[in-house]
C-alpha cells in the first residue's frame, strides 16, 4: 500500500545527469573526481549542444521556486538517507 502524503507527490522523471567533471583513475587504481571546463552530458544533450558544452539553455518546470529549489541545510546518513533538515538557526 502507498504511503499517504508521499505517494501522491508528482515529480518530473530524471532523464539523465549533467555533471561538472569526470572520474579519473590514479596510480593505485582508485578513481577520483576531476573538474572540467565544460558540462559532462548524456548523449541526447551532446547531440544538441555538442560534445563539450560550456553553456546550456535551461527551463524551470514551474514559476513556483518552492517546488524545485529548496533552501535548507540538510544532513544525510549513508544508511538512512536524509536524517534532518534545518534553517541554520534552530
Secondary structure, 3 states (H helix, E strand, C coil): CCCCCCCCCCCCCCCCCCEEEEEEECCCCCEEEEEEEEEECCHHHHHHHCCCCCCCCCCCCCCCHHHCCCCCEEEEECCCEEEEEECCCC
